[in-house]
């Protein structure tokens, strides 16, 4: 289920629900909690839990060890990145 949490903006008589990456980043700077940007929609991110944190820590540790020869940077959180599919 996708929930758009940014307030729609008025654009030439229409409500705006699609945002540019630049608009998303500007809104995110002022946001009280984190969101992600998906195909123009701004979606609230779920809060973390200790179980989630343990899973992420184990996954990142395994990736860092297994992919060591590829010289990749593995990040757990708080990094903005652009993924092309």
PDB file of N, CA, C and O in Angstrom:
ATOM      1  N   UNK A   1       0.842  -1.178   0.000  1.00  0.00           N
ATOM      2  CA  UNK A   1       0.000   0.000   0.000  1.00  0.00           C
ATOM      3  C   UNK A   1       0.882   1.234   0.000  1.00  0.00           C
ATOM      4  O   UNK A   1       1.767   1.352   0.847  1.00  0.00           O
ATOM      5  N   UNK A   2       0.665   2.152  -0.921  1.00  0.00           N
ATOM      6  CA  UNK A   2       1.438   3.380  -1.022  1.00  0.00           C
ATOM      7  C   UNK A   2       0.601   4.531  -0.490  1.00  0.00           C
ATOM      8  O   UNK A   2      -0.548   4.712  -0.892  1.00  0.00           O
ATOM      9  N   UNK A   3       1.182   5.309   0.417  1.00  0.00           N
ATOM     10  CA  UNK A   3       0.489   6.454   0.988  1.00  0.00           C
ATOM     11  C   UNK A   3       1.314   7.698   0.714  1.00  0.00           C
ATOM     12  O   UNK A   3       2.462   7.789   1.151  1.00  0.00           O
ATOM     13  N   UNK A   4       0.750   8.653  -0.001  1.00  0.00           N
ATOM     14  CA  UNK A   4       1.443   9.910  -0.257  1.00  0.00           C
ATOM     15  C   UNK A   4       1.220  10.793   0.949  1.00  0.00           C
ATOM     16  O   UNK A   4       0.077  11.075   1.310  1.00  0.00           O
ATOM     17  N   UNK A   5       2.307  11.236   1.583  1.00  0.00           N
ATOM     18  CA  UNK A   5       2.166  11.996   2.813  1.00  0.00           C
ATOM     19  C   UNK A   5       2.442  13.482   2.648  1.00  0.00           C
ATOM     20  O   UNK A   5       2.112  14.272   3.532  1.00  0.00           O
ATOM     21  N   UNK A   6       3.035  13.868   1.543  1.00  0.00           N
ATOM     22  CA  UNK A   6       3.276  15.296   1.321  1.00  0.00           C
ATOM     23  C   UNK A   6       1.947  15.960   0.991  1.00  0.00           C
ATOM     24  O   UNK A   6       1.090  15.370   0.334  1.00  0.00           O
ATOM     25  N   UNK A   7       1.790  17.182   1.450  1.00  0.00           N
ATOM     26  CA  UNK A   7       0.563  17.907   1.134  1.00  0.00           C
ATOM     27  C   UNK A   7       0.585  18.296  -0.336  1.00  0.00           C
ATOM     28  O   UNK A   7       1.569  18.858  -0.815  1.00  0.00           O
ATOM     29  N   UNK A   8      -0.501  17.999  -1.058  1.00  0.00           N
ATOM     30  CA  UNK A   8      -0.535  18.395  -2.470  1.00  0.00           C
ATOM     31  C   UNK A   8      -0.445  19.915  -2.610  1.00  0.00           C
ATOM     32  O   UNK A   8      -0.965  20.659  -1.778  1.00  0.00           O
ATOM     33  N   UNK A   9       0.222  20.363  -3.674  1.00  0.00           N
ATOM     34  CA  UNK A   9       0.359  21.791  -3.939  1.00  0.00           C
ATOM     35  C   UNK A   9      -0.574  22.184  -5.069  1.00  0.00           C
ATOM     36  O   UNK A   9      -0.870  21.383  -5.956  1.00  0.00           O
ATOM     37  N   UNK A  10      -1.034  23.426  -5.027  1.00  0.00           N
ATOM     38  CA  UNK A  10      -1.893  23.947  -6.087  1.00  0.00           C
ATOM     39  C   UNK A  10      -1.016  24.322  -7.280  1.00  0.00           C
ATOM     40  O   UNK A  10      -0.101  25.133  -7.139  1.00  0.00           O
ATOM     41  N   UNK A  11      -1.281  23.749  -8.438  1.00  0.00           N
ATOM     42  CA  UNK A  11      -0.525  24.051  -9.645  1.00  0.00           C
ATOM     43  C   UNK A  11      -1.515  24.357 -10.758  1.00  0.00           C
ATOM     44  O   UNK A  11      -2.188  23.457 -11.260  1.00  0.00           O
ATOM     45  N   UNK A  12      -1.606  25.619 -11.144  1.00  0.00           N
ATOM     46  CA  UNK A  12      -2.488  26.052 -12.234  1.00  0.00           C
ATOM     47  C   UNK A  12      -3.873  25.427 -12.140  1.00  0.00           C
ATOM     48  O   UNK A  12      -4.364  24.829 -13.097  1.00  0.00           O
ATOM     49  N   UNK A  13      -4.499  25.574 -10.971  1.00  0.00           N
ATOM     50  CA  UNK A  13      -5.859  25.101 -10.786  1.00  0.00           C
ATOM     51  C   UNK A  13      -5.987  23.625 -10.465  1.00  0.00           C
ATOM     52  O   UNK A  13      -7.101  23.147 -10.249  1.00  0.00           O
ATOM     53  N   UNK A  14      -4.879  22.879 -10.425  1.00  0.00           N
ATOM     54  CA  UNK A  14      -4.937  21.455 -10.119  1.00  0.00           C
ATOM     55  C   UNK A  14      -4.082  21.163  -8.884  1.00  0.00           C
ATOM     56  O   UNK A  14      -3.088  21.845  -8.634  1.00  0.00           O
ATOM     57  N   UNK A  15      -4.473  20.154  -8.120  1.00  0.00           N
ATOM     58  CA  UNK A  15      -3.650  19.724  -6.989  1.00  0.00           C
ATOM     59  C   UNK A  15      -2.479  18.911  -7.505  1.00  0.00           C
ATOM     60  O   UNK A  15      -2.647  18.041  -8.359  1.00  0.00           O
ATOM     61  N   UNK A  16      -1.307  19.189  -6.992  1.00  0.00           N
ATOM     62  CA  UNK A  16      -0.107  18.484  -7.431  1.00  0.00           C
ATOM     63  C   UNK A  16       0.171  17.314  -6.496  1.00  0.00           C
ATOM     64  O   UNK A  16       0.299  17.508  -5.287  1.00  0.00           O
ATOM     65  N   UNK A  17       0.265  16.111  -7.033  1.00  0.00           N
ATOM     66  CA  UNK A  17       0.604  14.941  -6.240  1.00  0.00           C
ATOM     67  C   UNK A  17       1.881  14.265  -6.744  1.00  0.00           C
ATOM     68  O   UNK A  17       2.345  13.300  -6.137  1.00  0.00           O
ATOM     69  N   UNK A  18       2.450  14.753  -7.837  1.00  0.00           N
ATOM     70  CA  UNK A  18       3.715  14.254  -8.368  1.00  0.00           C
ATOM     71  C   UNK A  18       4.769  15.325  -8.131  1.00  0.00           C
ATOM     72  O   UNK A  18       4.562  16.492  -8.465  1.00  0.00           O
ATOM     73  N   UNK A  19       5.889  14.930  -7.560  1.00  0.00           N
ATOM     74  CA  UNK A  19       6.948  15.869  -7.187  1.00  0.00           C
ATOM     75  C   UNK A  19       8.242  15.537  -7.917  1.00  0.00           C
ATOM     76  O   UNK A  19       8.493  14.381  -8.258  1.00  0.00           O
ATOM     77  N   UNK A  20       9.057  16.551  -8.152  1.00  0.00           N
ATOM     78  CA  UNK A  20      10.382  16.340  -8.727  1.00  0.00           C
ATOM     79  C   UNK A  20      11.322  15.890  -7.608  1.00  0.00           C
ATOM     80  O   UNK A  20      11.026  16.109  -6.433  1.00  0.00           O
ATOM     81  N   UNK A  21      12.439  15.270  -7.951  1.00  0.00           N
ATOM     82  CA  UNK A  21      13.413  14.915  -6.915  1.00  0.00           C
ATOM     83  C   UNK A  21      13.876  16.135  -6.113  1.00  0.00           C
ATOM     84  O   UNK A  21      14.108  16.027  -4.908  1.00  0.00           O
ATOM     85  N   UNK A  22      14.011  17.278  -6.759  1.00  0.00           N
ATOM     86  CA  UNK A  22      14.439  18.500  -6.063  1.00  0.00           C
ATOM     87  C   UNK A  22      13.385  18.950  -5.053  1.00  0.00           C
ATOM     88  O   UNK A  22      13.721  19.370  -3.946  1.00  0.00           O
ATOM     89  N   UNK A  23      12.114  18.864  -5.433  1.00  0.00           N
ATOM     90  CA  UNK A  23      11.032  19.228  -4.506  1.00  0.00           C
ATOM     91  C   UNK A  23      11.001  18.272  -3.318  1.00  0.00           C
ATOM     92  O   UNK A  23      10.809  18.692  -2.177  1.00  0.00           O
ATOM     93  N   UNK A  24      11.193  16.984  -3.596  1.00  0.00           N
ATOM     94  CA  UNK A  24      11.236  15.987  -2.522  1.00  0.00           C
ATOM     95  C   UNK A  24      12.339  16.318  -1.522  1.00  0.00           C
ATOM     96  O   UNK A  24      12.097  16.326  -0.315  1.00  0.00           O
ATOM     97  N   UNK A  25      13.546  16.590  -2.011  1.00  0.00           N
ATOM     98  CA  UNK A  25      14.669  16.881  -1.118  1.00  0.00           C
ATOM     99  C   UNK A  25      14.411  18.137  -0.296  1.00  0.00           C
ATOM    100  O   UNK A  25      14.761  18.187   0.883  1.00  0.00           O
ATOM    101  N   UNK A  26      13.803  19.154  -0.907  1.00  0.00           N
ATOM    102  CA  UNK A  26      13.483  20.390  -0.169  1.00  0.00           C
ATOM    103  C   UNK A  26      12.452  20.112   0.925  1.00  0.00           C
ATOM    104  O   UNK A  26      12.588  20.616   2.040  1.00  0.00           O
ATOM    105  N   UNK A  27      11.432  19.324   0.625  1.00  0.00           N
ATOM    106  CA  UNK A  27      10.421  18.976   1.624  1.00  0.00           C
ATOM    107  C   UNK A  27      11.010  18.097   2.723  1.00  0.00           C
ATOM    108  O   UNK A  27      10.659  18.248   3.893  1.00  0.00           O
ATOM    109  N   UNK A  28      11.898  17.187   2.355  1.00  0.00           N
ATOM    110  CA  UNK A  28      12.484  16.256   3.317  1.00  0.00           C
ATOM    111  C   UNK A  28      13.346  16.976   4.352  1.00  0.00           C
ATOM    112  O   UNK A  28      13.432  16.543   5.501  1.00  0.00           O
ATOM    113  N   UNK A  29      13.986  18.077   3.945  1.00  0.00           N
ATOM    114  CA  UNK A  29      14.802  18.851   4.882  1.00  0.00           C
ATOM    115  C   UNK A  29      13.975  19.379   6.044  1.00  0.00           C
ATOM    116  O   UNK A  29      14.493  19.537   7.149  1.00  0.00           O
ATOM    117  N   UNK A  30      12.693  19.653   5.808  1.00  0.00           N
ATOM    118  CA  UNK A  30      11.810  20.241   6.821  1.00  0.00           C
ATOM    119  C   UNK A  30      10.923  19.205   7.511  1.00  0.00           C
ATOM    120  O   UNK A  30      10.226  19.531   8.471  1.00  0.00           O
ATOM    121  N   UNK A  31      10.942  17.964   7.031  1.00  0.00           N
ATOM    122  CA  UNK A  31      10.032  16.940   7.530  1.00  0.00           C
ATOM    123  C   UNK A  31      10.400  16.485   8.941  1.00  0.00           C
ATOM    124  O   UNK A  31      11.575  16.436   9.306  1.00  0.00           O
ATOM    125  N   UNK A  32       9.378  16.156   9.725  1.00  0.00           N
ATOM    126  CA  UNK A  32       9.588  15.676  11.090  1.00  0.00           C
ATOM    127  C   UNK A  32      10.010  14.208  11.114  1.00  0.00           C
ATOM    128  O   UNK A  32      10.621  13.761  12.085  1.00  0.00           O
ATOM    129  N   UNK A  33       9.696  13.454  10.067  1.00  0.00           N
ATOM    130  CA  UNK A  33      10.091  12.059   9.967  1.00  0.00           C
ATOM    131  C   UNK A  33      10.463  11.754   8.522  1.00  0.00           C
ATOM    132  O   UNK A  33      10.174  12.545   7.624  1.00  0.00           O
ATOM    133  N   UNK A  34      11.101  10.614   8.297  1.00  0.00           N
ATOM    134  CA  UNK A  34      11.678  10.298   6.987  1.00  0.00           C
ATOM    135  C   UNK A  34      10.644   9.796   5.984  1.00  0.00           C
ATOM    136  O   UNK A  34       9.634   9.186   6.332  1.00  0.00           O
ATOM    137  N   UNK A  35      10.950  10.086   4.722  1.00  0.00           N
ATOM    138  CA  UNK A  35      10.129   9.644   3.601  1.00  0.00           C
ATOM    139  C   UNK A  35      11.053   9.096   2.523  1.00  0.00           C
ATOM    140  O   UNK A  35      12.268   9.292   2.564  1.00  0.00           O
ATOM    141  N   UNK A  36      10.460   8.416   1.569  1.00  0.00           N
ATOM    142  CA  UNK A  36      11.213   8.032   0.382  1.00  0.00           C
ATOM    143  C   UNK A  36      10.480   8.554  -0.833  1.00  0.00           C
ATOM    144  O   UNK A  36       9.291   8.869  -0.779  1.00  0.00           O
ATOM    145  N   UNK A  37      11.202   8.638  -1.918  1.00  0.00           N
ATOM    146  CA  UNK A  37      10.679   9.186  -3.174  1.00  0.00           C
ATOM    147  C   UNK A  37      10.539   8.041  -4.152  1.00  0.00           C
ATOM    148  O   UNK A  37      11.522   7.382  -4.491  1.00  0.00           O
ATOM    149  N   UNK A  38       9.305   7.800  -4.612  1.00  0.00           N
ATOM    150  CA  UNK A  38       9.057   6.706  -5.567  1.00  0.00           C
ATOM    151  C   UNK A  38       8.268   7.222  -6.757  1.00  0.00           C
ATOM    152  O   UNK A  38       7.082   7.531  -6.639  1.00  0.00           O
ATOM    153  N   UNK A  39       8.925   7.313  -7.896  1.00  0.00           N
ATOM    154  CA  UNK A  39       8.263   7.716  -9.140  1.00  0.00           C
ATOM    155  C   UNK A  39       7.406   8.966  -8.981  1.00  0.00           C
ATOM    156  O   UNK A  39       6.286   9.026  -9.488  1.00  0.00           O
ATOM    157  N   UNK A  40       7.934   9.962  -8.278  1.00  0.00           N
ATOM    158  CA  UNK A  40       7.223  11.230  -8.115  1.00  0.00           C
ATOM    159  C   UNK A  40       6.360  11.308  -6.881  1.00  0.00           C
ATOM    160  O   UNK A  40       5.903  12.395  -6.528  1.00  0.00           O
ATOM    161  N   UNK A  41       6.117  10.195  -6.207  1.00  0.00           N
ATOM    162  CA  UNK A  41       5.319  10.194  -4.979  1.00  0.00           C
ATOM    163  C   UNK A  41       6.238  10.254  -3.770  1.00  0.00           C
ATOM    164  O   UNK A  41       7.330   9.685  -3.783  1.00  0.00           O
ATOM    165  N   UNK A  42       5.797  10.938  -2.734  1.00  0.00           N
ATOM    166  CA  UNK A  42       6.533  11.014  -1.480  1.00  0.00           C
ATOM    167  C   UNK A  42       5.804  10.107  -0.500  1.00  0.00           C
ATOM    168  O   UNK A  42       4.629  10.313  -0.199  1.00  0.00           O
ATOM    169  N   UNK A  43       6.530   9.082   0.000  1.00  0.00           N
ATOM    170  CA  UNK A  43       5.918   8.028   0.799  1.00  0.00           C
ATOM    171  C   UNK A  43       6.591   7.967   2.171  1.00  0.00           C
ATOM    172  O   UNK A  43       7.818   7.991   2.267  1.00  0.00           O
ATOM    173  N   UNK A  44       5.782   7.889   3.233  1.00  0.00           N
ATOM    174  CA  UNK A  44       6.324   7.786   4.587  1.00  0.00           C
ATOM    175  C   UNK A  44       7.066   6.462   4.750  1.00  0.00           C
ATOM    176  O   UNK A  44       6.625   5.422   4.262  1.00  0.00           O
ATOM    177  N   UNK A  45       8.193   6.521   5.440  1.00  0.00           N
ATOM    178  CA  UNK A  45       8.951   5.311   5.730  1.00  0.00           C
ATOM    179  C   UNK A  45       8.521   4.793   7.096  1.00  0.00           C
ATOM    180  O   UNK A  45       8.233   5.571   8.006  1.00  0.00           O
ATOM    181  N   UNK A  46       8.482   3.481   7.227  1.00  0.00           N
ATOM    182  CA  UNK A  46       8.108   2.873   8.506  1.00  0.00           C
ATOM    183  C   UNK A  46       9.194   3.127   9.540  1.00  0.00           C
ATOM    184  O   UNK A  46      10.373   3.244   9.204  1.00  0.00           O
ATOM    185  N   UNK A  47       8.793   3.210  10.775  1.00  0.00           N
ATOM    186  CA  UNK A  47       9.751   3.361  11.871  1.00  0.00           C
ATOM    187  C   UNK A  47      10.509   2.065  12.098  1.00  0.00           C
ATOM    188  O   UNK A  47      10.036   0.989  11.733  1.00  0.00           O
ATOM    189  N   UNK A  48      11.663   2.166  12.689  1.00  0.00           N
ATOM    190  CA  UNK A  48      12.491   0.993  12.919  1.00  0.00           C
ATOM    191  C   UNK A  48      12.114   0.267  14.200  1.00  0.00           C
ATOM    192  O   UNK A  48      11.382   0.794  15.038  1.00  0.00           O
ATOM    193  N   UNK A  49      12.622  -0.945  14.337  1.00  0.00           N
ATOM    194  CA  UNK A  49      12.447  -1.730  15.557  1.00  0.00           C
ATOM    195  C   UNK A  49      13.781  -2.405  15.853  1.00  0.00           C
ATOM    196  O   UNK A  49      14.680  -2.410  15.011  1.00  0.00           O
ATOM    197  N   UNK A  50      13.907  -2.968  17.036  1.00  0.00           N
ATOM    198  CA  UNK A  50      15.165  -3.643  17.365  1.00  0.00           C
ATOM    199  C   UNK A  50      15.356  -4.871  16.481  1.00  0.00           C
ATOM    200  O   UNK A  50      16.481  -5.173  16.083  1.00  0.00           O
ATOM    201  N   UNK A  51      14.273  -5.582  16.168  1.00  0.00           N
ATOM    202  CA  UNK A  51      14.389  -6.737  15.254  1.00  0.00           C
ATOM    203  C   UNK A  51      14.866  -6.283  13.870  1.00  0.00           C
ATOM    204  O   UNK A  51      15.758  -6.893  13.280  1.00  0.00           O
ATOM    205  N   UNK A  52      14.266  -5.217  13.365  1.00  0.00           N
ATOM    206  CA  UNK A  52      14.663  -4.683  12.057  1.00  0.00           C
ATOM    207  C   UNK A  52      16.128  -4.262  12.081  1.00  0.00           C
ATOM    208  O   UNK A  52      16.877  -4.557  11.149  1.00  0.00           O
ATOM    209  N   UNK A  53      16.531  -3.583  13.132  1.00  0.00           N
ATOM    210  CA  UNK A  53      17.909  -3.118  13.247  1.00  0.00           C
ATOM    211  C   UNK A  53      18.888  -4.291  13.256  1.00  0.00           C
ATOM    212  O   UNK A  53      19.951  -4.211  12.640  1.00  0.00           O
ATOM    213  N   UNK A  54      18.547  -5.369  13.941  1.00  0.00           N
ATOM    214  CA  UNK A  54      19.424  -6.542  13.976  1.00  0.00           C
ATOM    215  C   UNK A  54      19.537  -7.188  12.599  1.00  0.00           C
ATOM    216  O   UNK A  54      20.622  -7.603  12.193  1.00  0.00           O
ATOM    217  N   UNK A  55      18.413  -7.274  11.878  1.00  0.00           N
ATOM    218  CA  UNK A  55      18.421  -7.840  10.524  1.00  0.00           C
ATOM    219  C   UNK A  55      19.310  -7.003   9.605  1.00  0.00           C
ATOM    220  O   UNK A  55      20.124  -7.550   8.861  1.00  0.00           O
ATOM    221  N   UNK A  56      19.155  -5.686   9.654  1.00  0.00           N
ATOM    222  CA  UNK A  56      19.945  -4.790   8.806  1.00  0.00           C
ATOM    223  C   UNK A  56      21.429  -4.888   9.152  1.00  0.00           C
ATOM    224  O   UNK A  56      22.272  -4.924   8.255  1.00  0.00           O
ATOM    225  N   UNK A  57      21.752  -4.931  10.430  1.00  0.00           N
ATOM    226  CA  UNK A  57      23.153  -5.053  10.856  1.00  0.00           C
ATOM    227  C   UNK A  57      23.763  -6.355  10.338  1.00  0.00           C
ATOM    228  O   UNK A  57      24.877  -6.356   9.813  1.00  0.00           O
ATOM    229  N   UNK A  58      23.032  -7.462  10.485  1.00  0.00           N
ATOM    230  CA  UNK A  58      23.534  -8.756   9.999  1.00  0.00           C
ATOM    231  C   UNK A  58      23.695  -8.767   8.481  1.00  0.00           C
ATOM    232  O   UNK A  58      24.687  -9.282   7.965  1.00  0.00           O
ATOM    233  N   UNK A  59      22.727  -8.203   7.769  1.00  0.00           N
ATOM    234  CA  UNK A  59      22.802  -8.156   6.310  1.00  0.00           C
ATOM    235  C   UNK A  59      23.994  -7.320   5.849  1.00  0.00           C
ATOM    236  O   UNK A  59      24.751  -7.742   4.975  1.00  0.00           O
ATOM    237  N   UNK A  60      24.160  -6.144   6.432  1.00  0.00           N
ATOM    238  CA  UNK A  60      25.273  -5.267   6.029  1.00  0.00           C
ATOM    239  C   UNK A  60      26.625  -5.895   6.351  1.00  0.00           C
ATOM    240  O   UNK A  60      27.568  -5.779   5.569  1.00  0.00           O
ATOM    241  N   UNK A  61      26.718  -6.552   7.488  1.00  0.00           N
ATOM    242  CA  UNK A  61      27.965  -7.226   7.852  1.00  0.00           C
ATOM    243  C   UNK A  61      28.289  -8.328   6.857  1.00  0.00           C
ATOM    244  O   UNK A  61      29.428  -8.444   6.405  1.00  0.00           O
ATOM    245  N   UNK A  62      27.286  -9.143   6.511  1.00  0.00           N
ATOM    246  CA  UNK A  62      27.500 -10.227   5.545  1.00  0.00           C
ATOM    247  C   UNK A  62      27.888  -9.679   4.177  1.00  0.00           C
ATOM    248  O   UNK A  62      28.788 -10.207   3.524  1.00  0.00           O
ATOM    249  N   UNK A  63      27.205  -8.612   3.742  1.00  0.00           N
ATOM    250  CA  UNK A  63      27.541  -8.015   2.446  1.00  0.00           C
ATOM    251  C   UNK A  63      28.962  -7.466   2.436  1.00  0.00           C
ATOM    252  O   UNK A  63      29.710  -7.667   1.479  1.00  0.00           O
ATOM    253  N   UNK A  64      29.323  -6.775   3.504  1.00  0.00           N
ATOM    254  CA  UNK A  64      30.665  -6.180   3.576  1.00  0.00           C
ATOM    255  C   UNK A  64      31.743  -7.260   3.496  1.00  0.00           C
ATOM    256  O   UNK A  64      32.753  -7.086   2.813  1.00  0.00           O
ATOM    257  N   UNK A  65      31.526  -8.365   4.190  1.00  0.00           N
ATOM    258  CA  UNK A  65      32.499  -9.463   4.174  1.00  0.00           C
ATOM    259  C   UNK A  65      32.521 -10.142   2.803  1.00  0.00           C
ATOM    260  O   UNK A  65      33.586 -10.332   2.215  1.00  0.00           O
ATOM    261  N   UNK A  66      31.343 -10.504   2.301  1.00  0.00           N
ATOM    262  CA  UNK A  66      31.268 -11.247   1.043  1.00  0.00           C
ATOM    263  C   UNK A  66      31.686 -10.438  -0.177  1.00  0.00           C
ATOM    264  O   UNK A  66      32.202 -10.999  -1.144  1.00  0.00           O
ATOM    265  N   UNK A  67      31.470  -9.130  -0.143  1.00  0.00           N
ATOM    266  CA  UNK A  67      31.765  -8.291  -1.312  1.00  0.00           C
ATOM    267  C   UNK A  67      33.043  -7.478  -1.143  1.00  0.00           C
ATOM    268  O   UNK A  67      33.281  -6.530  -1.891  1.00  0.00           O
ATOM    269  N   UNK A  68      33.856  -7.840  -0.175  1.00  0.00           N
ATOM    270  CA  UNK A  68      35.080  -7.105   0.150  1.00  0.00           C
ATOM    271  C   UNK A  68      35.985  -6.919  -1.067  1.00  0.00           C
ATOM    272  O   UNK A  68      36.578  -5.852  -1.230  1.00  0.00           O
ATOM    273  N   UNK A  69      36.100  -7.918  -1.909  1.00  0.00           N
ATOM    274  CA  UNK A  69      37.001  -7.840  -3.066  1.00  0.00           C
ATOM    275  C   UNK A  69      36.502  -6.863  -4.133  1.00  0.00           C
ATOM    276  O   UNK A  69      37.282  -6.447  -4.990  1.00  0.00           O
ATOM    277  N   UNK A  70      35.230  -6.490  -4.099  1.00  0.00           N
ATOM    278  CA  UNK A  70      34.676  -5.583  -5.108  1.00  0.00           C
ATOM    279  C   UNK A  70      34.855  -4.110  -4.759  1.00  0.00           C
ATOM    280  O   UNK A  70      34.523  -3.242  -5.566  1.00  0.00           O
ATOM    281  N   UNK A  71      35.369  -3.819  -3.585  1.00  0.00           N
ATOM    282  CA  UNK A  71      35.622  -2.439  -3.139  1.00  0.00           C
ATOM    283  C   UNK A  71      34.336  -1.593  -3.159  1.00  0.00           C
ATOM    284  O   UNK A  71      34.360  -0.431  -3.565  1.00  0.00           O
ATOM    285  N   UNK A  72      33.219  -2.185  -2.718  1.00  0.00           N
ATOM    286  CA  UNK A  72      31.950  -1.465  -2.651  1.00  0.00           C
ATOM    287  C   UNK A  72      31.786  -0.814  -1.294  1.00  0.00           C
ATOM    288  O   UNK A  72      32.327  -1.292  -0.297  1.00  0.00           O
ATOM    289  N   UNK A  73      31.043   0.269  -1.257  1.00  0.00           N
ATOM    290  CA  UNK A  73      30.734   0.923   0.005  1.00  0.00           C
ATOM    291  C   UNK A  73      29.356   0.443   0.462  1.00  0.00           C
ATOM    292  O   UNK A  73      28.371   0.620  -0.255  1.00  0.00           O
ATOM    293  N   UNK A  74      29.283  -0.150   1.626  1.00  0.00           N
ATOM    294  CA  UNK A  74      28.020  -0.646   2.174  1.00  0.00           C
ATOM    295  C   UNK A  74      27.560   0.337   3.249  1.00  0.00           C
ATOM    296  O   UNK A  74      28.304   0.632   4.185  1.00  0.00           O
ATOM    297  N   UNK A  75      26.334   0.843   3.113  1.00  0.00           N
ATOM    298  CA  UNK A  75      25.775   1.782   4.091  1.00  0.00           C
ATOM    299  C   UNK A  75      24.514   1.199   4.690  1.00  0.00           C
ATOM    300  O   UNK A  75      23.727   0.561   3.991  1.00  0.00           O
ATOM    301  N   UNK A  76      24.315   1.414   5.987  1.00  0.00           N
ATOM    302  CA  UNK A  76      23.139   0.887   6.668  1.00  0.00           C
ATOM    303  C   UNK A  76      21.936   1.823   6.549  1.00  0.00           C
ATOM    304  O   UNK A  76      20.812   1.367   6.337  1.00  0.00           O
ATOM    305  N   UNK A  77      22.165   3.112   6.683  1.00  0.00           N
ATOM    306  CA  UNK A  77      21.024   4.037   6.710  1.00  0.00           C
ATOM    307  C   UNK A  77      21.503   5.462   6.545  1.00  0.00           C
ATOM    308  O   UNK A  77      22.703   5.737   6.516  1.00  0.00           O
ATOM    309  N   UNK A  78      20.536   6.370   6.437  1.00  0.00           N
ATOM    310  CA  UNK A  78      20.785   7.808   6.412  1.00  0.00           C
ATOM    311  C   UNK A  78      21.623   8.276   5.237  1.00  0.00           C
ATOM    312  O   UNK A  78      22.340   9.272   5.335  1.00  0.00           O
ATOM    313  N   UNK A  79      21.534   7.565   4.136  1.00  0.00           N
ATOM    314  CA  UNK A  79      22.236   7.950   2.919  1.00  0.00           C
ATOM    315  C   UNK A  79      21.196   8.077   1.808  1.00  0.00           C
ATOM    316  O   UNK A  79      20.425   7.151   1.556  1.00  0.00           O
ATOM    317  N   UNK A  80      21.184   9.232   1.148  1.00  0.00           N
ATOM    318  CA  UNK A  80      20.309   9.383  -0.007  1.00  0.00           C
ATOM    319  C   UNK A  80      21.023   8.832  -1.218  1.00  0.00           C
ATOM    320  O   UNK A  80      22.207   9.095  -1.431  1.00  0.00           O
ATOM    321  N   UNK A  81      20.308   8.078  -1.996  1.00  0.00           N
ATOM    322  CA  UNK A  81      20.888   7.518  -3.197  1.00  0.00           C
ATOM    323  C   UNK A  81      19.852   7.425  -4.288  1.00  0.00           C
ATOM    324  O   UNK A  81      18.651   7.408  -4.015  1.00  0.00           O
ATOM    325  N   UNK A  82      20.304   7.364  -5.509  1.00  0.00           N
ATOM    326  CA  UNK A  82      19.405   7.253  -6.647  1.00  0.00           C
ATOM    327  C   UNK A  82      19.621   5.886  -7.259  1.00  0.00           C
ATOM    328  O   UNK A  82      20.751   5.513  -7.577  1.00  0.00           O
ATOM    329  N   UNK A  83      18.547   5.139  -7.426  1.00  0.00           N
ATOM    330  CA  UNK A  83      18.617   3.795  -7.989  1.00  0.00           C
ATOM    331  C   UNK A  83      17.864   3.801  -9.318  1.00  0.00           C
ATOM    332  O   UNK A  83      16.700   4.197  -9.388  1.00  0.00           O
ATOM    333  N   UNK A  84      18.549   3.354 -10.367  1.00  0.00           N
ATOM    334  CA  UNK A  84      17.911   3.229 -11.673  1.00  0.00           C
ATOM    335  C   UNK A  84      17.547   1.773 -11.876  1.00  0.00           C
ATOM    336  O   UNK A  84      18.383   0.883 -11.718  1.00  0.00           O
ATOM    337  N   UNK A  85      16.291   1.539 -12.229  1.00  0.00           N
ATOM    338  CA  UNK A  85      15.841   0.157 -12.465  1.00  0.00           C
ATOM    339  C   UNK A  85      15.665  -0.071 -13.945  1.00  0.00           C
ATOM    340  O   UNK A  85      15.292  -1.168 -14.361  1.00  0.00           O
TER     341      UNK A  85
END
